[in-house]
Amino acid sequence: MSQNRAVPDVTTELWRDESESTLSARITRSIRDDLFSGKLTPGAFLGTEANWAQQFGVSRMAARDAIRSLKAAGIIDIRIGARGGIFVAPANPDCFAEALAIQMKLIGVELEEVLDAQIAIEVTAAELAASRATPENIQNLRRLLDEMRKTIGSPKLFTEFAMFFREAVVAASNNRVLLAQFRGLRHLLLPHYTRHSTQDVARRVVASHEDLLRHIEGRDPVAARELMRQRLQTIRERQLMHMRATAKDS
């Protein structure tokens, strides 16, 4: 390890009288607390396993367990070599979105919950997009709308582009919290949208998205919000109707 890199001064206690698993959890919590408080930023050097054992007053095994836990959570990276060690990981929104979707699936969220969350996110995003969208955001929305028109005859491909368009609207809100949440929901929504996609549905979607884009380009947040709300309420009712019909037939 390079000698000119200082290890952050983290407040520690002597925890030697506790179990290795408890010690590991407390180290993990300490690193997370420093991340949330702003003491740590992406790319920050955190030392080595040996540093952690000494710094926290624990065994190498407890330090190693904490490192494994933090790496699995995507909080740290481990680099090998002369300039290696433990570093705060860079942001990875795609990894977060997939992990969020997996956890929602594992806890058994119902379709109705997903659709309610979709309304909350996309309605707000549409309103913000009409106020905040950049020229690059607008250009991307136009491109995706063109792709949707070209793929009306291919329901699966069309649905994928339609979902990309919805994500681009959320991105145009320029609110990264909304975008991160939508990306998680997208994994759960796509199978339901694909299942009920037809050419007639695709044409209605294109017309609705054209109207939405006009409101965003025209800087009309009230109209954009109301259009999105009405469209998603209709989608919610249809998706739940399909779900209940399927459950009844099975």
C-alpha positions in Angstrom: 0.0 0.0 0.0 1.2 3.5 -0.8 2.5 5.2 2.3 1.3 8.7 1.4 -2.4 8.0 1.6 -3.9 8.8 5.0 -6.6 6.5 6.4 -9.7 8.5 7.5 -9.9 9.2 11.2 -13.0 7.2 12.2 -14.1 7.3 15.8 -13.9 3.7 17.2 -14.4 1.8 20.4 -12.7 -1.4 21.7 -15.3 -4.1 21.0 -13.2 -7.2 21.8 -15.6 -8.6 24.3 -18.4 -9.0 21.7 -18.9 -11.7 19.1 -17.2 -11.5 15.8 -20.6 -11.1 14.0 -21.6 -8.2 16.3 -18.2 -6.5 15.8 -18.6 -6.9 12.0 -22.1 -5.4 12.1 -20.9 -2.4 14.1 -18.0 -1.7 11.7 -20.5 -1.9 8.8 -22.8 0.5 10.6 -20.0 2.9 11.3 -19.0 3.0 7.6 -22.6 3.5 6.5 -23.1 6.3 9.0 -20.0 8.1 7.7 -21.4 7.7 4.1 -24.8 9.1 5.0 -23.3 12.0 7.0 -21.2 13.0 4.1 -17.8 12.2 5.7 -17.2 9.6 2.9 -17.6 10.2 -0.8 -17.2 7.9 -3.9 -13.6 6.9 -4.5 -12.4 7.8 -0.9 -9.6 5.5 0.3 -10.5 3.6 3.5 -7.3 1.7 4.2 -6.8 -2.0 4.3 -8.1 -5.0 6.2 -5.2 -4.7 8.6 -5.9 -1.0 9.1 -9.5 -1.8 10.0 -8.6 -4.4 12.5 -6.3 -2.0 14.2 -8.5 1.0 13.8 -11.6 -0.6 15.2 -9.8 -2.8 17.8 -11.0 -6.1 16.4 -9.7 -9.2 14.9 -8.8 -9.6 11.2 -11.8 -12.0 10.9 -14.3 -9.4 12.1 -12.8 -6.8 9.7 -12.9 -9.3 6.8 -16.6 -10.0 7.5 -17.4 -6.3 7.5 -15.6 -5.9 4.2 -17.5 -8.7 2.7 -20.8 -7.3 3.9 -20.1 -3.8 2.6 -18.8 -5.0 -0.8 -22.0 -7.1 -1.2 -24.1 -4.0 -0.5 -22.2 -2.1 -3.2 -20.7 0.4 -0.7 -17.0 -0.4 -1.1 -14.6 -1.7 -3.8 -11.5 -3.7 -3.2 -8.5 -3.0 -5.4 -5.5 -5.2 -5.6 -1.9 -4.2 -6.2 0.6 -1.6 -4.9 -2.0 1.1 -4.8 -4.8 -1.2 -3.8 -7.0 -1.3 -0.7 -10.5 -0.5 0.3 -12.3 2.4 -1.4 -15.8 3.8 -1.3 -17.5 2.5 -4.5 -18.7 4.7 -7.3 -22.4 5.2 -7.8 -24.1 2.5 -9.8 -27.8 3.4 -10.4 -28.5 0.3 -12.6 -27.2 -2.0 -9.8 -29.5 -0.2 -7.3 -32.5 -0.4 -9.6 -32.1 -4.1 -10.1 -31.5 -4.7 -6.4 -34.6 -2.7 -5.5 -36.7 -4.6 -7.9 -35.4 -7.9 -6.6 -36.2 -7.0 -3.0 -39.7 -5.8 -3.9 -40.3 -9.1 -5.6 -38.9 -11.1 -2.7 -41.2 -9.3 -0.2 -44.1 -10.0 -2.4 -45.3 -6.5 -3.4 -48.6 -6.8 -5.3 -49.3 -5.3 -8.7 -51.7 -2.7 -7.2 -48.8 -1.4 -5.0 -46.5 -1.1 -8.0 -49.1 0.7 -10.0 -49.8 3.1 -7.2 -46.1 3.9 -6.8 -45.8 4.3 -10.6 -48.6 7.0 -10.5 -46.9 8.8 -7.6 -43.5 8.9 -9.5 -44.5 9.5 -13.1 -47.2 12.2 -12.4 -44.7 14.2 -10.4 -42.0 13.6 -13.0 -44.2 14.8 -15.9 -45.0 18.0 -14.1 -41.3 18.6 -13.3 -40.2 17.7 -16.8 -42.4 20.4 -18.3 -40.5 22.9 -16.2 -37.0 21.4 -16.2 -36.4 19.4 -19.4 -33.2 20.3 -21.2 -32.8 20.4 -25.0 -31.0 17.1 -24.7 -34.0 15.6 -22.7 -36.4 16.8 -25.4 -34.3 15.4 -28.2 -34.1 12.0 -26.5 -37.9 11.9 -26.0 -38.4 12.7 -29.7 -36.0 9.9 -30.7 -37.8 7.4 -28.5 -41.2 8.4 -29.8 -39.9 7.8 -33.4 -38.7 4.3 -32.3 -42.1 3.6 -30.9 -43.8 4.6 -34.1 -41.5 2.2 -36.0 -42.2 -0.8 -33.8 -46.0 -0.6 -33.4 -46.2 -4.0 -35.3 -43.8 -5.7 -32.8 -45.6 -5.6 -29.4 -42.6 -6.7 -27.3 -40.1 -4.3 -28.9 -42.7 -1.5 -28.8 -43.3 -2.1 -25.1 -39.6 -1.8 -24.4 -39.3 1.5 -26.3 -42.5 2.7 -24.6 -40.9 2.0 -21.2 -37.7 3.7 -22.2 -39.8 6.8 -23.2 -41.5 6.7 -19.7 -38.0 6.5 -18.1 -36.9 9.4 -20.3 -39.8 11.5 -19.0 -38.7 10.8 -15.5 -35.1 11.6 -16.4 -36.3 14.9 -17.9 -37.6 15.9 -14.4 -33.9 16.1 -13.5 -34.7 14.5 -10.1 -32.3 11.6 -9.5 -34.4 10.2 -6.7 -37.5 9.8 -8.8 -35.4 8.3 -11.6 -33.8 5.7 -9.3 -37.2 4.6 -8.0 -38.7 4.4 -11.5 -35.8 2.3 -12.7 -36.6 -0.2 -9.9 -40.3 -0.3 -10.8 -39.5 -0.7 -14.5 -38.3 -4.3 -13.9 -41.6 -5.1 -12.3 -43.8 -3.2 -14.8 -42.4 -4.5 -18.1 -43.8 -8.0 -18.0 -47.3 -6.7 -17.3 -47.2 -4.1 -20.0 -45.8 -6.7 -22.5 -48.4 -9.2 -21.7 -51.3 -7.0 -22.8 -49.6 -5.1 -25.7 -51.4 -5.0 -29.0 -51.2 -2.8 -32.1 -54.4 -0.9 -31.0 -52.9 -0.4 -27.6 -49.6 0.8 -29.1 -51.4 3.4 -31.3 -53.2 4.8 -28.3 -49.9 4.9 -26.3 -48.1 6.8 -29.2 -51.0 9.3 -29.4 -50.8 9.9 -25.6 -47.1 10.2 -25.6 -47.2 12.7 -28.4 -49.6 14.8 -26.4 -47.4 14.6 -23.4 -44.3 15.6 -25.3 -46.2 18.6 -26.6 -47.0 19.7 -23.1 -43.4 19.2 -22.0 -42.1 21.2 -25.0 -44.7 23.8 -24.4 -43.6 24.2 -20.8 -47.1 23.4 -19.4 -46.6 21.5 -16.2 -50.3 21.5 -15.2 -51.4 19.9 -18.5 -48.5 17.4 -18.4 -49.3 16.4 -14.9 -53.0 15.9 -15.6 -52.5 14.0 -18.8 -50.1 11.6 -17.1 -52.4 11.2 -14.1 -55.4 10.3 -16.3 -53.4 8.0 -18.5 -51.9 6.1 -15.6 -55.2 5.8 -13.8 -56.7 4.2 -16.9 -53.7 1.8 -17.1 -54.1 0.9 -13.5 -57.7 0.0 -13.9 -57.0 -2.1 -16.9 -54.1 -3.9 -15.5 -55.9 -4.8 -12.3 -58.9 -5.9 -14.3 -56.7 -8.2 -16.4 -55.1 -9.6 -13.2 -58.5 -10.3 -11.5 -59.8 -12.0 -14.7 -56.7 -14.2 -14.9 -57.0 -15.1 -11.2 -60.7 -16.0 -11.6 -60.0 -18.2 -14.6 -57.2 -20.1 -12.9 
